[in-house]
Amino acid sequence: MLHFEKTSWIDAAPPVVWRFYERPDILTLITPPWQPVEVVRREGGLGVGAESEFRIWLGPIPVTWVAVHTHCQAPDRFVDVQKSGPMEFWQHQHFFIAERGGTTLVDKIDFSLPGGDMAEFLLGGWIKERLSDMFDYRHQVTREACAGKM
């Protein structure tokens, strides 16, 4: 099992950051333009049972990824897991923690790759670098969109 975590402070209260993540176009807004990811659909907002479908490109090969929300506690936390896609396991926890007059935004991802330990040894570092780039972008967009809104 591999783990990735990104934490940032946002100059806005948790309900403001939560409302930003409830936007119907949020996945398009926070997906870096350089990533080969297409948002196919998003249904159900952030609530339990909500689903998001993506098409990601692994070179010339399109792969469908469907995530479903399994936990929602507004405005503090929601969790999505891979329902179908390229990973053996994927759980993404989103935390919105009230701190220092704003929000500490935390993304925690636990994942495993098909192919077990050898695949994780060979590809784990590369995937974590891609996640780092993606979540740097996501947190920057969130920070800019929510800054100063209380």
VENHU-V701969 format. One record per helix or strand of 3 or more residues. SS is the DSSP state (hx for helix, st for strand). FROM is the first residue (numbers start at 1). TO is the last residue. If there is no record, write none. Layout:
BEGIN
SS	FROM	TO
SS	FROM	TO
END
This chain:
BEGIN
st	2	10
hx	14	22
hx	26	30
st	37	43
st	51	58
st	61	73
st	77	84
st	87	99
st	102	113
hx	116	146
END
